[in-house]
């Protein structure tokens, strides 16, 4: 298993735990607390799909799209900082950091693969 696939699985689990944890931790008051988990589940599926040699390329590109959308969506935390609760800020910041971290890893991996060809 390549390092990028491993990072994908770790990032997916962090997002799922973040979403479920904040949802339960805030008394299940808002379904929006589950947004990190909604990003993490398809990301986990991409990571599992990438274990198949024929599906690595498409799975990692789909995963990159998911984390790009997650990073763009969670970056709104800075525009709405004053309106958000501490829990919402924390969940969005964790989501943003994980998504940017994965996106950087994917870009490096894509560049490395392109140079290898």
Backbone as a chain_set.jsonl record, in Angstrom:
{"seq": "XXXXXXXXXXXXXXXXXXXXXXXXXXXXXXXXXXXXXXXXXXXXXXXXXXXXXXXXXXXXXXXXXXXXXXXXXXXXXXXXXXXXXXXXXXXXXXXXXXXXXXXXXXXXXXXXXXXXX", "coords": {"N": [[0.858, -1.182, 0.0], [0.612, 2.14, -0.905], [2.069, 5.216, 0.322], [0.382, 7.427, -0.043], [-2.164, 6.305, -0.218], [-2.379, 5.246, 2.327], [-2.301, 7.644, 3.806], [-4.695, 8.718, 2.905], [-6.586, 6.952, 4.005], [-6.104, 7.377, 6.741], [-6.688, 10.146, 6.955], [-9.392, 10.067, 6.205], [-10.505, 8.595, 8.313], [-9.976, 10.353, 10.442], [-11.605, 12.512, 9.708], [-14.154, 11.289, 9.787], [-14.315, 10.543, 12.505], [-14.127, 13.102, 13.624], [-16.492, 14.342, 12.656], [-18.583, 12.652, 13.69], [-17.901, 12.727, 16.378], [-18.124, 15.505, 17.071], [-20.818, 15.842, 16.485], [-22.097, 14.133, 18.335], [-20.971, 15.223, 20.64], [-22.059, 17.754, 20.774], [-24.598, 17.349, 21.535], [-26.191, 16.295, 19.543], [-27.423, 18.323, 18.132], [-27.311, 19.567, 15.641], [-27.301, 18.568, 12.295], [-25.336, 19.445, 10.638], [-22.952, 19.201, 11.909], [-22.065, 16.764, 11.21], [-20.87, 16.989, 8.746], [-17.992, 16.765, 8.303], [-17.772, 13.956, 8.549], [-19.358, 13.185, 6.423], [-17.697, 13.874, 4.359], [-15.556, 12.255, 4.942], [-16.434, 9.582, 4.664], [-16.867, 8.961, 1.796], [-14.229, 9.434, 1.104], [-12.879, 7.47, 2.526], [-13.884, 5.256, 1.17], [-12.711, 5.732, -1.332], [-10.023, 5.399, -0.636], [-10.008, 2.691, 0.048], [-10.791, 1.598, -2.384], [-8.598, 2.279, -3.894], [-6.727, 0.41, -3.252], [-6.878, -1.572, -5.061], [-5.013, -2.365, -7.846], [-5.734, -1.522, -10.485], [-7.457, 0.56, -10.067], [-6.302, 2.671, -8.803], [-5.499, 5.198, -9.876], [-7.921, 6.569, -10.682], [-9.299, 6.5, -8.242], [-7.667, 8.022, -6.525], [-7.74, 10.485, -7.794], [-10.451, 11.137, -7.571], [-10.574, 11.25, -4.793], [-8.902, 13.46, -4.389], [-10.507, 15.457, -5.496], [-12.648, 15.399, -3.692], [-11.38, 16.249, -1.279], [-10.538, 18.761, -2.083], [-12.99, 20.098, -2.462], [-13.883, 19.877, 0.173], [-11.948, 21.423, 1.514], [-12.388, 23.941, 0.366], [-15.055, 24.38, 1.156], [-14.887, 24.281, 3.984], [-13.22, 26.39, 4.454], [-14.74, 28.572, 4.724], [-15.055, 29.099, 7.339], [-13.533, 31.225, 8.206], [-14.831, 33.433, 7.211], [-17.175, 33.463, 8.606], [-16.551, 33.546, 11.258], [-17.235, 34.973, 13.684], [-19.912, 34.364, 13.953], [-20.103, 31.687, 14.526], [-20.222, 28.853, 16.735], [-17.886, 27.71, 19.25], [-17.481, 24.972, 18.958], [-18.318, 24.537, 16.306], [-16.467, 26.119, 14.92], [-14.108, 24.748, 15.613], [-14.526, 22.166, 14.518], [-14.698, 22.824, 11.795], [-12.167, 23.929, 11.364], [-10.499, 21.714, 11.878], [-11.364, 20.048, 9.811], [-10.602, 21.616, 7.602], [-7.777, 21.682, 7.911], [-7.109, 18.929, 7.69], [-8.075, 18.392, 5.085], [-6.537, 20.168, 3.487], [-3.976, 19.227, 4.067], [-4.132, 16.611, 2.977], [-4.66, 17.296, 0.308], [-2.281, 18.581, -0.462], [-0.545, 16.388, -0.204], [-1.612, 14.736, -2.22], [-1.157, 16.276, -4.532], [1.661, 16.37, -4.542], [2.122, 13.64, -4.89], [0.917, 13.208, -7.406], [2.548, 14.773, -9.031], [4.991, 13.471, -8.676], [4.337, 10.962, -9.808], [3.839, 11.734, -12.434], [6.353, 12.634, -13.247], [7.712, 10.25, -13.141], [6.829, 8.883, -15.32]], "CA": [[0.0, 0.0, 0.0], [1.445, 3.335, -0.998], [1.945, 6.205, 1.381], [-0.779, 8.281, -0.306], [-3.366, 5.548, 0.144], [-2.371, 5.197, 3.79], [-2.704, 8.975, 4.262], [-6.117, 8.859, 2.597], [-7.349, 6.198, 5.009], [-5.958, 8.084, 8.027], [-7.465, 11.385, 6.863], [-10.819, 9.718, 6.199], [-10.892, 8.227, 9.686], [-9.973, 11.58, 11.254], [-12.816, 13.267, 9.363], [-15.327, 10.572, 10.298], [-14.313, 10.691, 13.968], [-14.429, 14.51, 13.906], [-17.912, 14.59, 12.42], [-19.409, 11.925, 14.661], [-17.565, 13.233, 17.716], [-18.742, 16.815, 17.306], [-22.27, 15.66, 16.466], [-22.477, 13.595, 19.644], [-20.511, 16.144, 21.677], [-22.918, 18.941, 20.842], [-25.95, 16.919, 21.866], [-26.905, 15.97, 18.305], [-28.274, 19.474, 17.88], [-27.31, 19.973, 14.245], [-26.75, 17.591, 11.356], [-24.167, 20.011, 9.968], [-21.758, 18.724, 12.602], [-21.654, 15.525, 10.551], [-20.269, 17.264, 7.438], [-16.686, 16.107, 8.146], [-17.988, 12.525, 8.331], [-19.877, 13.038, 5.071], [-16.511, 13.931, 3.497], [-14.679, 11.143, 5.286], [-16.942, 8.283, 4.187], [-16.44, 8.695, 0.415], [-12.771, 9.419, 1.089], [-12.521, 6.128, 2.975], [-14.18, 4.36, 0.049], [-11.659, 5.942, -2.341], [-8.809, 4.768, -0.133], [-10.167, 1.242, -0.064], [-10.825, 1.285, -3.804], [-7.249, 2.476, -4.433], [-5.914, -0.777, -2.98], [-6.925, -2.357, -6.292], [-4.039, -1.73, -8.752], [-6.353, -0.897, -11.646], [-8.336, 1.663, -9.688], [-5.553, 3.662, -8.017], [-5.497, 6.527, -10.496], [-9.233, 7.209, -10.575], [-9.655, 6.654, -6.826], [-6.917, 9.135, -5.939], [-8.236, 11.733, -8.379], [-11.738, 11.412, -6.926], [-10.242, 11.663, -3.431], [-8.394, 14.834, -4.477], [-11.667, 16.329, -5.708], [-13.392, 15.455, -2.428], [-10.694, 17.094, -0.288], [-10.563, 20.139, -2.592], [-14.305, 20.64, -2.101], [-13.9, 19.996, 1.632], [-11.117, 22.568, 1.903], [-13.094, 25.161, -0.036], [-16.233, 24.542, 2.01], [-14.548, 24.56, 5.387], [-12.507, 27.67, 4.559], [-15.748, 29.585, 5.073], [-14.972, 29.345, 8.777], [-12.923, 32.535, 8.435], [-15.802, 34.469, 6.865], [-18.29, 33.426, 9.56], [-15.916, 33.263, 12.542], [-17.97, 35.55, 14.811], [-21.253, 33.791, 14.037], [-20.038, 30.256, 14.808], [-19.879, 28.408, 18.086], [-16.53, 27.178, 19.358], [-17.504, 23.615, 18.405], [-18.392, 24.639, 14.844], [-15.151, 26.598, 14.475], [-13.128, 23.678, 15.789], [-14.789, 21.117, 13.526], [-14.35, 23.322, 10.47], [-10.711, 24.067, 11.284], [-9.94, 20.363, 11.748], [-11.679, 19.619, 8.45], [-9.756, 22.387, 6.7], [-6.384, 21.229, 8.037], [-7.0, 17.574, 7.129], [-8.27, 18.463, 3.636], [-5.371, 20.811, 2.869], [-2.875, 18.274, 4.239], [-4.308, 15.565, 1.974], [-4.541, 17.878, -1.023], [-0.838, 18.758, -0.7], [0.01, 15.038, -0.416], [-2.045, 14.264, -3.535], [-0.453, 17.04, -5.562], [3.033, 15.858, -4.574], [2.07, 12.29, -5.452], [0.616, 13.322, -8.829], [3.76, 15.298, -9.672], [5.964, 12.374, -8.663], [3.907, 9.952, -10.783], [4.009, 12.314, -13.775], [7.795, 12.631, -13.541], [8.168, 8.854, -13.285], [6.425, 8.39, -16.655]], "C": [[0.899, 1.239, 0.0], [1.152, 4.294, 0.147], [0.701, 7.072, 1.199], [-2.084, 7.579, 0.054], [-3.486, 5.478, 1.659], [-2.826, 6.544, 4.37], [-4.191, 9.219, 4.018], [-6.975, 8.166, 3.646], [-7.278, 6.88, 6.374], [-6.8, 9.356, 8.023], [-8.961, 11.124, 6.897], [-11.299, 9.375, 7.605], [-10.927, 9.444, 10.599], [-11.235, 12.392, 10.971], [-14.076, 12.598, 9.895], [-15.424, 10.732, 11.81], [-14.653, 12.127, 14.362], [-15.92, 14.777, 13.763], [-18.806, 13.932, 13.451], [-19.158, 12.458, 16.073], [-18.21, 14.569, 18.02], [-20.264, 16.726, 17.288], [-22.758, 15.153, 17.821], [-22.13, 14.564, 20.766], [-21.347, 17.397, 21.819], [-24.374, 18.561, 21.082], [-26.808, 16.622, 20.653], [-27.867, 17.092, 17.905], [-28.372, 19.831, 16.4], [-26.641, 18.923, 13.371], [-25.502, 18.128, 10.65], [-22.866, 19.612, 10.658], [-21.225, 17.444, 11.965], [-20.976, 15.748, 9.198], [-18.869, 16.662, 7.303], [-16.823, 14.6, 7.896], [-18.519, 12.267, 6.923], [-18.768, 13.177, 4.03], [-15.645, 12.687, 3.705], [-15.139, 9.805, 4.73], [-16.578, 8.032, 2.721], [-14.917, 8.671, 0.268], [-12.248, 8.045, 1.524], [-12.765, 5.115, 1.853], [-13.144, 4.499, -1.073], [-10.361, 5.274, -1.909], [-8.861, 3.259, -0.243], [-10.161, 0.809, -1.528], [-9.419, 1.37, -4.42], [-6.325, 1.299, -4.144], [-5.9, -1.715, -4.183], [-6.024, -1.672, -7.322], [-4.657, -1.008, -9.955], [-7.163, 0.342, -11.33], [-7.61, 2.789, -8.964], [-5.708, 5.061, -8.59], [-6.843, 7.239, -10.324], [-9.62, 7.452, -9.118], [-8.944, 7.852, -6.201], [-7.335, 10.475, -6.533], [-9.597, 12.119, -7.792], [-11.507, 11.889, -5.486], [-9.722, 13.104, -3.415], [-9.53, 15.829, -4.676], [-12.468, 16.485, -4.413], [-12.702, 16.387, -1.436], [-10.595, 18.539, -0.765], [-11.886, 20.798, -2.224], [-14.425, 20.825, -0.59], [-13.102, 21.189, 2.119], [-11.809, 23.879, 1.554], [-14.297, 25.425, 0.866], [-15.89, 24.915, 3.436], [-13.751, 25.846, 5.539], [-13.462, 28.82, 4.865], [-15.718, 29.928, 6.558], [-14.423, 30.743, 9.052], [-13.882, 33.677, 8.11], [-16.91, 34.564, 7.903], [-17.798, 33.234, 10.992], [-16.771, 33.74, 13.723], [-19.339, 34.91, 15.015], [-21.259, 32.333, 14.479], [-19.725, 29.97, 16.271], [-18.452, 27.877, 18.079], [-16.456, 25.772, 18.759], [-17.514, 23.653, 16.875], [-17.066, 25.122, 14.276], [-14.12, 25.481, 14.519], [-13.3, 22.588, 14.736], [-14.382, 21.577, 12.132], [-12.845, 23.495, 10.311], [-10.028, 22.708, 11.147], [-10.165, 19.848, 10.328], [-10.779, 20.327, 7.44], [-8.317, 21.885, 6.73], [-6.207, 19.85, 7.401], [-7.12, 17.627, 5.605], [-7.073, 19.102, 2.934], [-4.165, 19.884, 2.94], [-2.953, 17.169, 3.182], [-4.137, 16.108, 0.556], [-3.071, 18.088, -1.39], [-0.189, 17.403, -0.976], [-0.365, 14.504, -1.79], [-1.286, 14.98, -4.652], [0.993, 16.561, -5.677], [3.081, 14.477, -5.221], [1.818, 12.331, -6.959], [1.843, 13.821, -9.598], [4.814, 14.204, -9.763], [5.615, 11.308, -9.705], [4.103, 10.465, -12.209], [5.476, 12.294, -14.181], [8.329, 11.227, -13.756], [7.832, 8.306, -14.667], [7.266, 8.982, -17.735]], "O": [[1.823, 1.356, 0.806], [0.136, 4.193, 0.834], [0.037, 7.415, 2.177], [-3.005, 8.207, 0.576], [-4.577, 5.635, 2.207], [-3.63, 6.586, 5.301], [-4.864, 9.853, 4.831], [-7.966, 8.722, 4.118], [-8.281, 6.954, 7.084], [-7.539, 9.618, 8.972], [-9.714, 11.862, 7.534], [-12.369, 9.811, 8.03], [-11.815, 9.557, 11.444], [-11.863, 12.904, 11.898], [-14.97, 13.275, 10.401], [-16.497, 11.025, 12.337], [-15.386, 12.347, 15.326], [-16.538, 15.369, 14.648], [-19.686, 14.578, 14.021], [-20.09, 12.618, 16.86], [-18.779, 14.759, 19.095], [-20.931, 17.467, 18.01], [-23.717, 15.682, 18.382], [-22.889, 14.715, 21.724], [-21.343, 18.035, 22.872], [-25.277, 19.367, 20.856], [-28.034, 16.692, 20.732], [-28.968, 16.846, 17.411], [-29.398, 20.342, 15.952], [-25.546, 18.45, 13.676], [-24.703, 17.353, 10.125], [-21.796, 19.681, 10.053], [-20.064, 17.085, 12.163], [-20.549, 14.782, 8.565], [-18.575, 16.085, 6.256], [-16.063, 14.035, 7.109], [-18.18, 11.262, 6.3], [-18.894, 12.647, 2.926], [-15.077, 12.145, 2.757], [-14.308, 8.975, 4.36], [-16.025, 6.975, 2.417], [-14.383, 7.969, -0.59], [-11.289, 7.527, 0.951], [-11.945, 4.226, 1.62], [-12.749, 3.508, -1.687], [-9.678, 4.652, -2.723], [-7.867, 2.621, -0.59], [-9.592, -0.227, -1.869], [-9.093, 0.629, -5.347], [-5.248, 1.202, -4.734], [-5.011, -2.557, -4.307], [-6.249, -0.505, -7.642], [-4.136, 0.019, -10.388], [-7.519, 1.097, -12.234], [-8.241, 3.763, -8.553], [-6.017, 6.003, -7.861], [-6.89, 8.382, -9.87], [-10.201, 8.487, -8.792], [-9.545, 8.608, -5.438], [-7.289, 11.496, -5.847], [-9.858, 13.297, -7.547], [-12.167, 12.819, -5.021], [-10.068, 13.877, -2.522], [-9.52, 16.915, -4.097], [-12.913, 17.585, -4.083], [-13.358, 17.224, -0.816], [-10.57, 19.456, 0.056], [-11.905, 21.926, -1.732], [-14.998, 21.81, -0.125], [-13.529, 21.893, 3.034], [-11.814, 24.817, 2.352], [-14.529, 26.559, 1.288], [-16.538, 25.777, 4.029], [-13.618, 26.35, 6.655], [-13.029, 29.915, 5.225], [-16.29, 30.932, 6.98], [-14.813, 31.376, 10.034], [-13.76, 34.767, 8.668], [-17.52, 35.62, 8.067], [-18.565, 32.8, 11.851], [-17.001, 32.979, 14.663], [-19.866, 34.914, 16.127], [-22.323, 31.792, 14.78], [-19.051, 30.749, 16.945], [-17.882, 27.625, 17.018], [-15.464, 25.426, 18.118], [-16.8, 22.888, 16.227], [-16.592, 24.599, 13.267], [-13.353, 25.294, 13.574], [-12.323, 22.141, 14.135], [-13.789, 20.812, 11.372], [-12.304, 23.235, 9.237], [-9.077, 22.57, 10.378], [-9.26, 19.279, 9.718], [-10.255, 19.695, 6.523], [-7.708, 21.686, 5.679], [-5.255, 19.632, 6.652], [-6.347, 16.973, 4.905], [-6.644, 18.617, 1.888], [-3.413, 19.771, 1.972], [-1.944, 16.833, 2.563], [-3.539, 15.452, -0.297], [-2.669, 17.799, -2.517], [0.631, 17.286, -1.887], [0.463, 13.887, -2.461], [-0.83, 14.347, -5.604], [1.495, 16.367, -6.784], [3.981, 14.186, -6.008], [2.433, 11.574, -7.709], [2.132, 13.338, -10.692], [5.452, 14.03, -10.802], [6.497, 10.808, -10.403], [4.494, 9.702, -13.093], [5.805, 11.974, -15.323], [9.304, 11.04, -14.485], [8.476, 7.368, -15.136], [7.064, 8.678, -18.911]]}, "num_chains": 1, "name": "protein.A"}
